[in-house]
Amino acid sequence: MIRACYYLSMISILSACEVSPQAINYEIDQCSACKMTISDPRFGAELITTKGKIFKFDAIECMVPELLKSGTSGYSYILATDYNNPGVLVEAQKLYFLISREIPSPMGGFLSAYSNRDVKNVKDIMWYNWPELLDHFQK
C-alpha cells in the first residue's frame, strides 16, 4: 500500500512538471507584453519556456518582439492562434502569417496566422512563413 501511494505521488509530481501549452482564457488572461486583456479568440499567442513558464499574448505582434529580445532557443513551444479556428493554438512553424490592412489585429499590426493560405476576399496580401516573419520584425 505504501509503495502504491509512493508511485501515485511520483506520477502526480511528474505530470505537474510536464511542459505543455495552456489554453488562453479570453476576457480573463492579460497579455504578457502590453498587459491588455486578451479578448479576441482569432488572435493570441503563447510562449512556453523549457522550464514550463507560460507567457500569453493578445496578438502575434506583441509576442514576436518579446521572443526576439530573449532568443528562440529557450522555448519548448512557440504558438499562435489560427485565425480561421478561433481559440486554437498552433505551433508557429506550421502557420502562414498574413499582413493585410483589411484584417485589423488587436495591437494594430494587421497580422494574423493561418494553417493554410486559403484566405478569400482579401486584397493587399503579404504572406510570411515563420522565419520570414521573424526576419520582417528584425528589420
A tleap script that builds the chain and sets N, CA, C and O, in Angstrom:
source leaprc.protein.ff14SB
mol = sequence {
  NMET ILE ARG ALA CYS TYR TYR LEU SER MET
  ILE SER ILE LEU SER ALA CYS GLU VAL SER
  PRO GLN ALA ILE ASN TYR GLU ILE ASP GLN
  CYS SER ALA CYS LYS MET THR ILE SER ASP
  PRO ARG PHE GLY ALA GLU LEU ILE THR THR
  LYS GLY LYS ILE PHE LYS PHE ASP ALA ILE
  GLU CYS MET VAL PRO GLU LEU LEU LYS SER
  GLY THR SER GLY TYR SER TYR ILE LEU ALA
  THR ASP TYR ASN ASN PRO GLY VAL LEU VAL
  GLU ALA GLN LYS LEU TYR PHE LEU ILE SER
  ARG GLU ILE PRO SER PRO MET GLY GLY PHE
  LEU SER ALA TYR SER ASN ARG ASP VAL LYS
  ASN VAL LYS ASP ILE MET TRP TYR ASN TRP
  PRO GLU LEU LEU ASP HIE PHE GLN CLYS
}
set mol.1.N position { 0.828 -1.198 0.000 }
set mol.1.CA position { 0.000 0.000 0.000 }
set mol.1.C position { 0.868 1.256 0.000 }
set mol.1.O position { 0.605 2.193 -0.753 }
set mol.2.N position { 1.882 1.276 0.826 }
set mol.2.CA position { 2.762 2.448 0.888 }
set mol.2.C position { 3.465 2.629 -0.450 }
set mol.2.O position { 3.592 3.744 -0.954 }
set mol.3.N position { 3.924 1.500 -1.022 }
set mol.3.CA position { 4.605 1.574 -2.315 }
set mol.3.C position { 3.664 2.126 -3.387 }
set mol.3.O position { 4.089 2.944 -4.204 }
set mol.4.N position { 2.413 1.706 -3.405 }
set mol.4.CA position { 1.442 2.190 -4.382 }
set mol.4.C position { 1.212 3.697 -4.213 }
set mol.4.O position { 1.131 4.425 -5.202 }
set mol.5.N position { 1.107 4.159 -2.981 }
set mol.5.CA position { 0.933 5.599 -2.723 }
set mol.5.C position { 2.157 6.379 -3.194 }
set mol.5.O position { 2.031 7.475 -3.741 }
set mol.6.N position { 3.342 5.807 -2.979 }
set mol.6.CA position { 4.574 6.462 -3.411 }
set mol.6.C position { 4.566 6.635 -4.930 }
set mol.6.O position { 4.868 7.717 -5.434 }
set mol.7.N position { 4.224 5.572 -5.659 }
set mol.7.CA position { 4.202 5.644 -7.116 }
set mol.7.C position { 3.148 6.629 -7.620 }
set mol.7.O position { 3.400 7.379 -8.564 }
set mol.8.N position { 1.985 6.630 -7.002 }
set mol.8.CA position { 0.948 7.580 -7.392 }
set mol.8.C position { 1.401 9.019 -7.136 }
set mol.8.O position { 1.132 9.908 -7.944 }
set mol.9.N position { 2.082 9.247 -6.021 }
set mol.9.CA position { 2.595 10.596 -5.724 }
set mol.9.C position { 3.625 11.012 -6.749 }
set mol.9.O position { 3.619 12.157 -7.200 }
set mol.10.N position { 4.506 10.107 -7.126 }
set mol.10.CA position { 5.547 10.434 -8.102 }
set mol.10.C position { 4.933 10.745 -9.467 }
set mol.10.O position { 5.375 11.667 -10.153 }
set mol.11.N position { 3.931 9.991 -9.855 }
set mol.11.CA position { 3.251 10.242 -11.127 }
set mol.11.C position { 2.601 11.625 -11.095 }
set mol.11.O position { 2.683 12.367 -12.074 }
set mol.12.N position { 1.969 11.973 -9.998 }
set mol.12.CA position { 1.340 13.289 -9.868 }
set mol.12.C position { 2.368 14.398 -9.955 }
set mol.12.O position { 2.139 15.400 -10.632 }
set mol.13.N position { 3.487 14.239 -9.287 }
set mol.13.CA position { 4.540 15.253 -9.304 }
set mol.13.C position { 5.108 15.399 -10.703 }
set mol.13.O position { 5.285 16.518 -11.183 }
set mol.14.N position { 5.397 14.286 -11.365 }
set mol.14.CA position { 5.975 14.344 -12.698 }
set mol.14.C position { 5.005 14.946 -13.711 }
set mol.14.O position { 5.420 15.713 -14.579 }
set mol.15.N position { 3.732 14.613 -13.612 }
set mol.15.CA position { 2.772 15.165 -14.563 }
set mol.15.C position { 2.547 16.647 -14.302 }
set mol.15.O position { 2.232 17.387 -15.234 }
set mol.16.N position { 2.699 17.100 -13.066 }
set mol.16.CA position { 2.568 18.520 -12.762 }
set mol.16.C position { 3.730 19.311 -13.349 }
set mol.16.O position { 3.590 20.506 -13.608 }
set mol.17.N position { 4.872 18.668 -13.563 }
set mol.17.CA position { 6.055 19.338 -14.099 }
set mol.17.C position { 6.111 19.287 -15.626 }
set mol.17.O position { 7.024 19.850 -16.230 }
set mol.18.N position { 5.164 18.632 -16.241 }
set mol.18.CA position { 5.158 18.493 -17.697 }
set mol.18.C position { 4.998 19.855 -18.364 }
set mol.18.O position { 4.140 20.651 -17.983 }
set mol.19.N position { 5.821 20.105 -19.347 }
set mol.19.CA position { 5.770 21.358 -20.094 }
set mol.19.C position { 4.793 21.178 -21.240 }
set mol.19.O position { 5.007 20.344 -22.120 }
set mol.20.N position { 3.718 21.961 -21.232 }
set mol.20.CA position { 2.735 21.850 -22.301 }
set mol.20.C position { 1.965 23.166 -22.442 }
set mol.20.O position { 1.918 23.966 -21.508 }
set mol.21.N position { 1.366 23.384 -23.611 }
set mol.21.CA position { 0.586 24.606 -23.823 }
set mol.21.C position { -0.614 24.658 -22.892 }
set mol.21.O position { -1.071 23.643 -22.367 }
set mol.22.N position { -1.103 25.867 -22.707 }
set mol.22.CA position { -2.270 26.097 -21.859 }
set mol.22.C position { -3.234 26.987 -22.638 }
set mol.22.O position { -2.816 27.967 -23.254 }
set mol.23.N position { -4.480 26.659 -22.614 }
set mol.23.CA position { -5.475 27.458 -23.340 }
set mol.23.C position { -5.495 28.891 -22.819 }
set mol.23.O position { -5.303 29.135 -21.628 }
set mol.24.N position { -5.728 29.824 -23.719 }
set mol.24.CA position { -5.888 31.216 -23.325 }
set mol.24.C position { -7.302 31.392 -22.786 }
set mol.24.O position { -8.270 30.969 -23.419 }
set mol.25.N position { -7.419 32.013 -21.626 }
set mol.25.CA position { -8.727 32.311 -21.040 }
set mol.25.C position { -9.121 33.721 -21.490 }
set mol.25.O position { -8.778 34.714 -20.849 }
set mol.26.N position { -9.847 33.780 -22.604 }
set mol.26.CA position { -10.226 35.065 -23.171 }
set mol.26.C position { -11.096 35.843 -22.199 }
set mol.26.O position { -11.921 35.275 -21.485 }
set mol.27.N position { -10.897 37.142 -22.185 }
set mol.27.CA position { -11.555 38.088 -21.280 }
set mol.27.C position { -11.061 37.964 -19.835 }
set mol.27.O position { -11.566 38.663 -18.956 }
set mol.28.N position { -10.089 37.094 -19.573 }
set mol.28.CA position { -9.524 36.944 -18.228 }
set mol.28.C position { -8.010 37.154 -18.253 }
set mol.28.O position { -7.488 37.988 -17.513 }
set mol.29.N position { -7.298 36.398 -19.105 }
set mol.29.CA position { -5.838 36.488 -19.163 }
set mol.29.C position { -5.391 37.838 -19.712 }
set mol.29.O position { -6.067 38.459 -20.532 }
set mol.30.N position { -4.224 38.270 -19.227 }
set mol.30.CA position { -3.618 39.512 -19.708 }
set mol.30.C position { -2.419 39.205 -20.582 }
set mol.30.O position { -1.725 38.207 -20.386 }
set mol.31.N position { -2.186 40.071 -21.542 }
set mol.31.CA position { -1.026 39.965 -22.420 }
set mol.31.C position { 0.245 40.189 -21.595 }
set mol.31.O position { 0.338 41.157 -20.840 }
set mol.32.N position { 1.203 39.304 -21.741 }
set mol.32.CA position { 2.466 39.414 -21.010 }
set mol.32.C position { 3.278 40.634 -21.438 }
set mol.32.O position { 4.128 41.104 -20.681 }
set mol.33.N position { 3.028 41.148 -22.634 }
set mol.33.CA position { 3.800 42.295 -23.131 }
set mol.33.C position { 3.114 43.623 -22.823 }
set mol.33.O position { 3.708 44.495 -22.188 }
set mol.34.N position { 1.874 43.782 -23.266 }
set mol.34.CA position { 1.214 45.093 -23.160 }
set mol.34.C position { 0.224 45.179 -21.997 }
set mol.34.O position { -0.284 46.260 -21.696 }
set mol.35.N position { -0.052 44.058 -21.347 }
set mol.35.CA position { -0.942 43.970 -20.181 }
set mol.35.C position { -2.424 44.176 -20.492 }
set mol.35.O position { -3.237 44.281 -19.574 }
set mol.36.N position { -2.784 44.235 -21.782 }
set mol.36.CA position { -4.199 44.316 -22.142 }
set mol.36.C position { -4.864 42.968 -21.888 }
set mol.36.O position { -4.205 41.929 -21.924 }
set mol.37.N position { -6.154 42.985 -21.634 }
set mol.37.CA position { -6.911 41.741 -21.511 }
set mol.37.C position { -6.986 41.095 -22.887 }
set mol.37.O position { -7.283 41.762 -23.878 }
set mol.38.N position { -6.718 39.807 -22.944 }
set mol.38.CA position { -6.777 39.077 -24.211 }
set mol.38.C position { -8.251 38.786 -24.488 }
set mol.38.O position { -8.901 38.056 -23.739 }
set mol.39.N position { -8.769 39.365 -25.568 }
set mol.39.CA position { -10.221 39.287 -25.764 }
set mol.39.C position { -10.675 38.687 -27.088 }
set mol.39.O position { -11.799 38.192 -27.172 }
set mol.40.N position { -9.849 38.711 -28.115 }
set mol.40.CA position { -10.298 38.239 -29.425 }
set mol.40.C position { -9.724 36.855 -29.706 }
set mol.40.O position { -8.515 36.729 -29.901 }
set mol.41.N position { -10.554 35.815 -29.732 }
set mol.41.CA position { -10.061 34.445 -29.923 }
set mol.41.C position { -9.508 34.145 -31.310 }
set mol.41.O position { -8.989 33.051 -31.530 }
set mol.42.N position { -9.602 35.084 -32.254 }
set mol.42.CA position { -8.995 34.897 -33.578 }
set mol.42.C position { -7.507 35.217 -33.548 }
set mol.42.O position { -6.758 34.868 -34.461 }
set mol.43.N position { -7.104 35.880 -32.491 }
set mol.43.CA position { -5.712 36.277 -32.328 }
set mol.43.C position { -5.208 35.675 -31.023 }
set mol.43.O position { -5.946 34.959 -30.346 }
set mol.44.N position { -4.002 35.949 -30.677 }
set mol.44.CA position { -3.432 35.422 -29.446 }
set mol.44.C position { -2.237 34.555 -29.766 }
set mol.44.O position { -2.135 33.967 -30.843 }
set mol.45.N position { -1.346 34.492 -28.815 }
set mol.45.CA position { -0.122 33.721 -28.994 }
set mol.45.C position { 0.394 33.308 -27.625 }
set mol.45.O position { -0.033 33.832 -26.596 }
set mol.46.N position { 1.314 32.363 -27.635 }
set mol.46.CA position { 1.808 31.831 -26.369 }
set mol.46.C position { 3.237 31.341 -26.515 }
set mol.46.O position { 3.593 30.699 -27.503 }
set mol.47.N position { 4.049 31.656 -25.515 }
set mol.47.CA position { 5.411 31.128 -25.419 }
set mol.47.C position { 5.480 30.282 -24.167 }
set mol.47.O position { 4.996 30.692 -23.112 }
set mol.48.N position { 6.081 29.098 -24.270 }
set mol.48.CA position { 6.281 28.243 -23.107 }
set mol.48.C position { 7.765 27.927 -23.034 }
set mol.48.O position { 8.337 27.340 -23.953 }
set mol.49.N position { 8.377 28.325 -21.928 }
set mol.49.CA position { 9.815 28.087 -21.776 }
set mol.49.C position { 10.093 26.608 -21.557 }
set mol.49.O position { 9.181 25.829 -21.281 }
set mol.50.N position { 11.345 26.235 -21.680 }
set mol.50.CA position { 11.734 24.840 -21.444 }
set mol.50.C position { 11.491 24.432 -19.994 }
set mol.50.O position { 11.404 23.241 -19.692 }
set mol.51.N position { 11.382 25.406 -19.099 }
set mol.51.CA position { 11.096 25.120 -17.690 }
set mol.51.C position { 9.602 25.138 -17.385 }
set mol.51.O position { 9.196 24.870 -16.255 }
set mol.52.N position { 8.776 25.454 -18.395 }
set mol.52.CA position { 7.333 25.399 -18.223 }
set mol.52.C position { 6.654 26.724 -17.932 }
set mol.52.O position { 5.437 26.746 -17.747 }
set mol.53.N position { 7.380 27.820 -17.885 }
set mol.53.CA position { 6.752 29.133 -17.656 }
set mol.53.C position { 6.006 29.547 -18.921 }
set mol.53.O position { 6.535 29.451 -20.028 }
set mol.54.N position { 4.765 30.010 -18.741 }
set mol.54.CA position { 3.898 30.334 -19.865 }
set mol.54.C position { 3.690 31.845 -19.950 }
set mol.54.O position { 3.378 32.509 -18.962 }
set mol.55.N position { 3.874 32.365 -21.166 }
set mol.55.CA position { 3.629 33.770 -21.457 }
set mol.55.C position { 2.538 33.829 -22.517 }
set mol.55.O position { 2.665 33.224 -23.581 }
set mol.56.N position { 1.466 34.558 -22.225 }
set mol.56.CA position { 0.343 34.679 -23.154 }
set mol.56.C position { 0.306 36.093 -23.722 }
set mol.56.O position { 0.667 37.057 -23.048 }
set mol.57.N position { -0.140 36.201 -24.983 }
set mol.57.CA position { -0.145 37.471 -25.688 }
set mol.57.C position { -1.470 37.674 -26.402 }
set mol.57.O position { -2.098 36.714 -26.848 }
set mol.58.N position { -1.895 38.935 -26.509 }
set mol.58.CA position { -3.161 39.231 -27.185 }
set mol.58.C position { -3.009 39.284 -28.693 }
set mol.58.O position { -4.002 39.253 -29.420 }
set mol.59.N position { -1.759 39.365 -29.176 }
set mol.59.CA position { -1.520 39.438 -30.615 }
set mol.59.C position { -0.114 38.927 -30.920 }
set mol.59.O position { 0.779 38.980 -30.074 }
set mol.60.N position { 0.061 38.439 -32.123 }
set mol.60.CA position { 1.375 37.943 -32.546 }
set mol.60.C position { 2.388 39.077 -32.499 }
set mol.60.O position { 3.550 38.866 -32.154 }
set mol.61.N position { 1.934 40.306 -32.854 }
set mol.61.CA position { 2.857 41.437 -32.850 }
set mol.61.C position { 3.289 41.841 -31.448 }
set mol.61.O position { 4.222 42.632 -31.311 }
set mol.62.N position { 2.654 41.332 -30.409 }
set mol.62.CA position { 3.143 41.508 -29.034 }
set mol.62.C position { 4.160 40.418 -28.686 }
set mol.62.O position { 5.138 40.675 -27.983 }
set mol.63.N position { 3.921 39.200 -29.185 }
set mol.63.CA position { 4.796 38.079 -28.849 }
set mol.63.C position { 6.155 38.166 -29.534 }
set mol.63.O position { 7.181 37.961 -28.884 }
set mol.64.N position { 6.185 38.464 -30.829 }
set mol.64.CA position { 7.433 38.377 -31.593 }
set mol.64.C position { 8.535 39.277 -31.032 }
set mol.64.O position { 9.661 38.802 -30.891 }
set mol.65.N position { 8.281 40.544 -30.703 }
set mol.65.CA position { 9.359 41.353 -30.127 }
set mol.65.C position { 9.896 40.786 -28.808 }
set mol.65.O position { 11.097 40.848 -28.546 }
set mol.66.N position { 9.007 40.237 -27.985 }
set mol.66.CA position { 9.451 39.614 -26.733 }
set mol.66.C position { 10.339 38.408 -27.019 }
set mol.66.O position { 11.350 38.195 -26.350 }
set mol.67.N position { 9.959 37.641 -27.994 }
set mol.67.CA position { 10.722 36.460 -28.397 }
set mol.67.C position { 12.089 36.859 -28.945 }
set mol.67.O position { 13.097 36.227 -28.628 }
set mol.68.N position { 12.123 37.884 -29.751 }
set mol.68.CA position { 13.387 38.321 -30.353 }
set mol.68.C position { 14.345 38.901 -29.313 }
set mol.68.O position { 15.562 38.821 -29.484 }
set mol.69.N position { 13.810 39.484 -28.240 }
set mol.69.CA position { 14.658 40.009 -27.165 }
set mol.69.C position { 15.439 38.901 -26.474 }
set mol.69.O position { 16.621 39.052 -26.167 }
set mol.70.N position { 14.754 37.779 -26.234 }
set mol.70.CA position { 15.369 36.692 -25.464 }
set mol.70.C position { 15.957 35.586 -26.325 }
set mol.70.O position { 16.719 34.759 -25.824 }
set mol.71.N position { 15.622 35.551 -27.604 }
set mol.71.CA position { 16.088 34.468 -28.481 }
set mol.71.C position { 15.111 33.311 -28.463 }
set mol.71.O position { 14.348 33.145 -27.511 }
set mol.72.N position { 15.135 32.524 -29.499 }
set mol.72.CA position { 14.142 31.459 -29.656 }
set mol.72.C position { 14.542 30.134 -29.012 }
set mol.72.O position { 13.730 29.209 -28.968 }
set mol.73.N position { 15.753 30.022 -28.520 }
set mol.73.CA position { 16.237 28.716 -28.058 }
set mol.73.C position { 15.707 28.282 -26.689 }
set mol.73.O position { 15.764 27.093 -26.377 }
set mol.74.N position { 15.207 29.174 -25.881 }
set mol.74.CA position { 14.778 28.803 -24.531 }
set mol.74.C position { 13.327 28.388 -24.428 }
set mol.74.O position { 12.774 28.363 -23.329 }
set mol.75.N position { 12.688 28.061 -25.550 }
set mol.75.CA position { 11.260 27.770 -25.537 }
set mol.75.C position { 10.955 26.357 -26.029 }
set mol.75.O position { 11.524 25.884 -27.013 }
set mol.76.N position { 10.053 25.707 -25.324 }
set mol.76.CA position { 9.557 24.398 -25.764 }
set mol.76.C position { 8.459 24.566 -26.797 }
set mol.76.O position { 8.306 23.736 -27.693 }
set mol.77.N position { 7.693 25.647 -26.669 }
set mol.77.CA position { 6.590 25.914 -27.594 }
set mol.77.C position { 6.553 27.396 -27.948 }
set mol.77.O position { 6.719 28.265 -27.093 }
set mol.78.N position { 6.332 27.654 -29.224 }
set mol.78.CA position { 6.051 28.990 -29.730 }
set mol.78.C position { 4.770 28.819 -30.538 }
set mol.78.O position { 4.770 28.166 -31.582 }
set mol.79.N position { 3.683 29.405 -30.055 }
set mol.79.CA position { 2.356 29.139 -30.608 }
set mol.79.C position { 1.639 30.426 -31.003 }
set mol.79.O position { 1.876 31.488 -30.427 }
set mol.80.N position { 0.772 30.313 -31.980 }
set mol.80.CA position { -0.100 31.423 -32.371 }
set mol.80.C position { -1.475 30.843 -32.692 }
set mol.80.O position { -1.608 29.658 -32.997 }
set mol.81.N position { -2.478 31.685 -32.619 }
set mol.81.CA position { -3.842 31.261 -32.894 }
set mol.81.C position { -4.112 31.271 -34.395 }
set mol.81.O position { -3.789 32.234 -35.091 }
set mol.82.N position { -4.701 30.197 -34.876 }
set mol.82.CA position { -5.141 30.103 -36.266 }
set mol.82.C position { -6.403 30.955 -36.405 }
set mol.82.O position { -7.426 30.647 -35.794 }
set mol.83.N position { -6.339 32.011 -37.194 }
set mol.83.CA position { -7.446 32.964 -37.367 }
set mol.83.C position { -8.754 32.262 -37.741 }
set mol.83.O position { -9.823 32.658 -37.275 }
set mol.84.N position { -8.677 31.226 -38.576 }
set mol.84.CA position { -9.880 30.520 -39.027 }
set mol.84.C position { -10.391 29.491 -38.030 }
set mol.84.O position { -11.460 28.914 -38.231 }
set mol.85.N position { -9.645 29.254 -36.960 }
set mol.85.CA position { -10.052 28.340 -35.896 }
set mol.85.C position { -9.869 29.064 -34.559 }
set mol.85.O position { -8.938 28.759 -33.815 }
set mol.86.N position { -10.749 30.015 -34.253 }
set mol.86.CA position { -10.579 30.839 -33.053 }
set mol.86.C position { -10.329 30.015 -31.795 }
set mol.86.O position { -10.987 29.009 -31.532 }
set mol.87.N position { -9.351 30.486 -31.034 }
set mol.87.CA position { -9.005 29.836 -29.772 }
set mol.87.C position { -8.068 28.653 -29.907 }
set mol.87.O position { -7.656 28.084 -28.896 }
set mol.88.N position { -7.716 28.262 -31.134 }
set mol.88.CA position { -6.857 27.095 -31.343 }
set mol.88.C position { -5.409 27.550 -31.541 }
set mol.88.O position { -5.086 28.231 -32.513 }
set mol.89.N position { -4.551 27.161 -30.605 }
set mol.89.CA position { -3.129 27.493 -30.697 }
set mol.89.C position { -2.400 26.433 -31.513 }
set mol.89.O position { -2.605 25.235 -31.320 }
set mol.90.N position { -1.538 26.895 -32.438 }
set mol.90.CA position { -0.805 26.013 -33.344 }
set mol.90.C position { 0.666 26.428 -33.289 }
set mol.90.O position { 0.981 27.602 -33.092 }
set mol.91.N position { 1.556 25.459 -33.463 }
set mol.91.CA position { 2.974 25.779 -33.493 }
set mol.91.C position { 3.251 26.771 -34.616 }
set mol.91.O position { 2.809 26.584 -35.749 }
set mol.92.N position { 3.985 27.826 -34.286 }
set mol.92.CA position { 4.248 28.900 -35.243 }
set mol.92.C position { 4.900 28.389 -36.527 }
set mol.92.O position { 4.611 28.898 -37.610 }
set mol.93.N position { 5.768 27.399 -36.418 }
set mol.93.CA position { 6.449 26.849 -37.596 }
set mol.93.C position { 5.470 26.255 -38.606 }
set mol.93.O position { 5.796 26.138 -39.787 }
set mol.94.N position { 4.284 25.882 -38.156 }
set mol.94.CA position { 3.302 25.240 -39.027 }
set mol.94.C position { 2.292 26.226 -39.620 }
set mol.94.O position { 1.387 25.824 -40.351 }
set mol.95.N position { 2.443 27.506 -39.309 }
set mol.95.CA position { 1.477 28.513 -39.739 }
set mol.95.C position { 2.024 29.404 -40.844 }
set mol.95.O position { 3.233 29.507 -41.054 }
set mol.96.N position { 1.095 30.044 -41.541 }
set mol.96.CA position { 1.406 31.097 -42.501 }
set mol.96.C position { 0.902 32.394 -41.873 }
set mol.96.O position { -0.153 32.413 -41.239 }
set mol.97.N position { 1.644 33.459 -42.049 }
set mol.97.CA position { 1.299 34.729 -41.434 }
set mol.97.C position { 0.970 35.749 -42.508 }
set mol.97.O position { 1.677 35.876 -43.508 }
set mol.98.N position { -0.104 36.465 -42.284 }
set mol.98.CA position { -0.614 37.421 -43.246 }
set mol.98.C position { -0.593 38.811 -42.635 }
set mol.98.O position { -1.059 39.017 -41.514 }
set mol.99.N position { -0.054 39.752 -43.375 }
set mol.99.CA position { -0.177 41.156 -43.009 }
set mol.99.C position { -1.036 41.803 -44.075 }
set mol.99.O position { -0.674 41.838 -45.251 }
set mol.100.N position { -2.195 42.322 -43.642 }
set mol.100.CA position { -3.127 42.973 -44.557 }
set mol.100.C position { -3.929 44.015 -43.782 }
set mol.100.O position { -4.451 43.730 -42.704 }
set mol.101.N position { -4.023 45.206 -44.328 }
set mol.101.CA position { -4.794 46.292 -43.705 }
set mol.101.C position { -6.278 45.934 -43.601 }
set mol.101.O position { -7.023 46.592 -42.874 }
set mol.102.N position { -6.706 44.908 -44.315 }
set mol.102.CA position { -8.112 44.513 -44.289 }
set mol.102.C position { -8.464 43.643 -43.088 }
set mol.102.O position { -9.641 43.398 -42.824 }
set mol.103.N position { -7.455 43.176 -42.359 }
set mol.103.CA position { -7.710 42.331 -41.183 }
set mol.103.C position { -6.982 42.954 -39.990 }
set mol.103.O position { -5.839 42.598 -39.704 }
set mol.104.N position { -7.646 43.885 -39.294 }
set mol.104.CA position { -7.000 44.526 -38.146 }
set mol.104.C position { -6.827 43.553 -36.980 }
set mol.104.O position { -7.718 42.762 -36.669 }
set mol.105.N position { -5.671 43.632 -36.352 }
set mol.105.CA position { -5.389 42.795 -35.184 }
set mol.105.C position { -5.398 43.678 -33.931 }
set mol.105.O position { -5.364 44.903 -34.050 }
set mol.106.N position { -5.443 43.086 -32.741 }
set mol.106.CA position { -5.620 43.855 -31.510 }
set mol.106.C position { -4.625 44.998 -31.285 }
set mol.106.O position { -4.999 46.023 -30.716 }
set mol.107.N position { -3.395 44.850 -31.709 }
set mol.107.CA position { -2.397 45.883 -31.460 }
set mol.107.C position { -2.076 46.709 -32.704 }
set mol.107.O position { -1.106 47.467 -32.712 }
set mol.108.N position { -2.879 46.568 -33.748 }
set mol.108.CA position { -2.728 47.404 -34.933 }
set mol.108.C position { -1.634 46.976 -35.894 }
set mol.108.O position { -1.227 47.756 -36.754 }
set mol.109.N position { -1.156 45.751 -35.761 }
set mol.109.CA position { -0.126 45.256 -36.675 }
set mol.109.C position { -0.684 44.635 -37.945 }
set mol.109.O position { 0.066 44.314 -38.867 }
set mol.110.N position { -2.008 44.465 -37.992 }
set mol.110.CA position { -2.677 43.854 -39.146 }
set mol.110.C position { -2.100 42.472 -39.447 }
set mol.110.O position { -2.008 42.066 -40.606 }
set mol.111.N position { -1.718 41.761 -38.399 }
set mol.111.CA position { -1.037 40.471 -38.507 }
set mol.111.C position { -1.951 39.364 -38.000 }
set mol.111.O position { -2.478 39.439 -36.890 }
set mol.112.N position { -2.134 38.338 -38.822 }
set mol.112.CA position { -2.939 37.179 -38.440 }
set mol.112.C position { -2.240 35.910 -38.927 }
set mol.112.O position { -1.371 35.968 -39.797 }
set mol.113.N position { -2.621 34.772 -38.364 }
set mol.113.CA position { -1.981 33.488 -38.675 }
set mol.113.C position { -3.022 32.502 -39.209 }
set mol.113.O position { -4.193 32.534 -38.832 }
set mol.114.N position { -2.545 31.616 -40.110 }
set mol.114.CA position { -3.438 30.659 -40.771 }
set mol.114.C position { -2.725 29.329 -40.955 }
set mol.114.O position { -1.511 29.280 -41.153 }
set mol.115.N position { -3.495 28.254 -40.887 }
set mol.115.CA position { -2.918 26.924 -41.116 }
set mol.115.C position { -2.736 26.637 -42.599 }
set mol.115.O position { -2.011 25.714 -42.971 }
set mol.116.N position { -3.400 27.434 -43.460 }
set mol.116.CA position { -3.197 27.337 -44.909 }
set mol.116.C position { -3.381 28.729 -45.507 }
set mol.116.O position { -3.810 29.656 -44.820 }
set mol.117.N position { -3.060 28.866 -46.765 }
set mol.117.CA position { -3.133 30.189 -47.404 }
set mol.117.C position { -4.466 30.444 -48.102 }
set mol.117.O position { -4.543 31.271 -49.011 }
set mol.118.N position { -5.495 29.750 -47.689 }
set mol.118.CA position { -6.816 29.886 -48.291 }
set mol.118.C position { -7.587 31.022 -47.603 }
set mol.118.O position { -8.410 30.783 -46.719 }
set mol.119.N position { -7.307 32.243 -48.019 }
set mol.119.CA position { -7.994 33.423 -47.493 }
set mol.119.C position { -8.674 34.110 -48.670 }
set mol.119.O position { -8.024 34.513 -49.634 }
set mol.120.N position { -9.975 34.233 -48.571 }
set mol.120.CA position { -10.748 34.789 -49.683 }
set mol.120.C position { -11.139 36.234 -49.411 }
set mol.120.O position { -11.212 36.676 -48.265 }
set mol.121.N position { -11.385 36.952 -50.493 }
set mol.121.CA position { -11.885 38.324 -50.436 }
set mol.121.C position { -10.966 39.285 -49.689 }
set mol.121.O position { -11.434 40.243 -49.073 }
set mol.122.N position { -9.674 39.032 -49.742 }
set mol.122.CA position { -8.713 39.935 -49.115 }
set mol.122.C position { -7.690 40.327 -50.172 }
set mol.122.O position { -7.045 39.476 -50.783 }
set mol.123.N position { -7.558 41.629 -50.371 }
set mol.123.CA position { -6.548 42.144 -51.297 }
set mol.123.C position { -5.364 42.599 -50.465 }
set mol.123.O position { -5.374 42.467 -49.241 }
set mol.124.N position { -4.365 43.124 -51.108 }
set mol.124.CA position { -3.226 43.694 -50.389 }
set mol.124.C position { -2.646 42.665 -49.393 }
set mol.124.O position { -2.509 42.946 -48.203 }
set mol.125.N position { -2.314 41.484 -49.905 }
set mol.125.CA position { -1.827 40.394 -49.055 }
set mol.125.C position { -0.303 40.308 -49.083 }
set mol.125.O position { 0.318 40.374 -50.144 }
set mol.126.N position { 0.284 40.161 -47.901 }
set mol.126.CA position { 1.714 39.914 -47.772 }
set mol.126.C position { 1.877 38.699 -46.847 }
set mol.126.O position { 1.670 38.798 -45.638 }
set mol.127.N position { 2.254 37.547 -47.438 }
set mol.127.CA position { 2.395 36.301 -46.688 }
set mol.127.C position { 3.829 36.117 -46.197 }
set mol.127.O position { 4.786 36.534 -46.849 }
set mol.128.N position { 3.950 35.482 -45.029 }
set mol.128.CA position { 5.247 35.137 -44.450 }
set mol.128.C position { 5.154 33.748 -43.835 }
set mol.128.O position { 4.114 33.366 -43.300 }
set mol.129.N position { 6.251 32.991 -43.915 }
set mol.129.CA position { 6.340 31.803 -43.072 }
set mol.129.C position { 6.988 32.270 -41.767 }
set mol.129.O position { 7.303 33.452 -41.631 }
set mol.130.N position { 7.193 31.369 -40.813 }
set mol.130.CA position { 7.696 31.776 -39.501 }
set mol.130.C position { 9.086 32.436 -39.569 }
set mol.130.O position { 9.251 33.524 -39.017 }
set mol.131.N position { 10.076 31.834 -40.212 }
set mol.131.CA position { 11.390 32.501 -40.280 }
set mol.131.C position { 11.323 33.866 -40.989 }
set mol.131.O position { 12.010 34.807 -40.592 }
set mol.132.N position { 10.502 33.966 -42.027 }
set mol.132.CA position { 10.360 35.240 -42.737 }
set mol.132.C position { 9.716 36.308 -41.853 }
set mol.132.O position { 10.087 37.480 -41.909 }
set mol.133.N position { 8.745 35.885 -41.035 }
set mol.133.CA position { 8.102 36.836 -40.137 }
set mol.133.C position { 9.094 37.360 -39.101 }
set mol.133.O position { 9.122 38.557 -38.816 }
set mol.134.N position { 9.903 36.468 -38.542 }
set mol.134.CA position { 10.920 36.906 -37.582 }
set mol.134.C position { 11.883 37.888 -38.236 }
set mol.134.O position { 12.264 38.895 -37.640 }
set mol.135.N position { 12.268 37.584 -39.457 }
set mol.135.CA position { 13.164 38.471 -40.197 }
set mol.135.C position { 12.494 39.832 -40.437 }
set mol.135.O position { 13.136 40.874 -40.297 }
set mol.136.N position { 11.230 39.822 -40.790 }
set mol.136.CA position { 10.470 41.052 -41.017 }
set mol.136.C position { 10.476 41.932 -39.757 }
set mol.136.O position { 10.631 43.150 -39.853 }
set mol.137.N position { 10.310 41.324 -38.593 }
set mol.137.CA position { 10.277 42.083 -37.340 }
set mol.137.C position { 11.662 42.598 -36.963 }
set mol.137.O position { 11.780 43.625 -36.294 }
set mol.138.N position { 12.697 41.903 -37.382 }
set mol.138.CA position { 14.053 42.342 -37.043 }
set mol.138.C position { 14.486 43.547 -37.868 }
set mol.138.O position { 15.419 44.253 -37.484 }
set mol.139.N position { 13.830 43.792 -38.984 }
set mol.139.CA position { 14.211 44.919 -39.868 }
set mol.139.C position { 13.610 46.220 -39.398 }
set mol.139.O position { 13.826 47.261 -40.019 }
savepdb mol mol.pdb
quit
